[in-house]
Amino acid sequence: MEKNCLPGGADRVSAAFVGISGWRYPPWRGVFYPAGLPQNRELEYASRALSTIEINGTFYSLQKPESFQHWYDDTPPGFIFSIKGARYITHVRRLREIDGPLANFFASGLFNLREKLGPILWQFPPSFRYDRELMAGFFELLPHDTQQALSLARRREGRMTGRARLAIDAIRTLRHAIEIRHESFIDESFVQLLRDHNIALVVADTAGKWPYREDVTADFLYLRLHGDKEIYASGYTDEALTRWASRIQAWRAGFQPADAHLISAQSKLSHRPRDVYCYFDNDVKVKAPFDAQALVAKL
């Protein structure tokens, strides 16, 4: 972490966490992971090489409290996990009748990550169009601290009996980020809705496949770098990583890059430091962990 001095003499602190999306990939073995490293020690290794990892198993199915506890135990102090929200909520139910599923998600063991619990990512499918009323209702349901999340988790469905964690060690802030994949979200009302709820718009680099926007809508930023030439596969050049480092430093200091790609041209950015979470998801050709380490070096 580093301390920033802002105009007016106010001292603020911001942090940049750079890591990877997931950590269990067979092609990484013997390339990023040392040959012969047991699979059950891969998280231990990756968490010493990088400061954060995005858990994507939570997207596909509800995990168990024991798994979250193992992940907590395998990682060092100061490490941060981001959590990918359940696709059952975003892709299957498509935000309709989700009170029970949302309660189940928060009851599934997230609280076992304690101080290592970082932002929660909600990714929407390419076919999901912007519906202001539907999104506003979803945002109203999202808890913004662990106490609110615990109250929600207690309303879990019966099938969660015996596999829920319904206790917190402290009241901590919860952050949420939204990743869009449909052009209908390029709407100023969406930006305002995000700001009203302090929810981050994900800056998603997808080689031009899906919308790329950089509006700052919360007190933090969330970046997902899927590849700038070939999605999920291409690595980032030194020049590209230098560009990302420059943008991250600007956001951390409370400024918007001069060439920012924005949805809303009307809003002014308040100049205050913001934490930045950045995840490389170009894992197909074993680029992600090395690109993340290279970006860390530039920061």
Secondary structure, 3 states (H helix, E strand, C coil): CEEEECCCCCEEEECEEEEEECCCCHHHECCCECCCCCHHHHHHHHHHHCCEEEECHHHHCCCCHHHHHHHHHHCCCCCEEEEECCHHHHHHCCCCCCHHHHHHHHHCCHHHHHHHEEEEEEECCCCCCCCHHHHHHHHHHCCCEHHHHHHHHCCCCHHHCCCCCCCCCCCCECCEEEECCCHHHCCHHHHHHHHHCCCEECEEECCCCCCCCCCCCCCEEEEEECCCCCCCCCCCCHHHHHHHHHHHHHHHHCCCCCCCCCCCCCCCCCCCCCEEEEEECCCCCCCHHHHHHHHHHHC
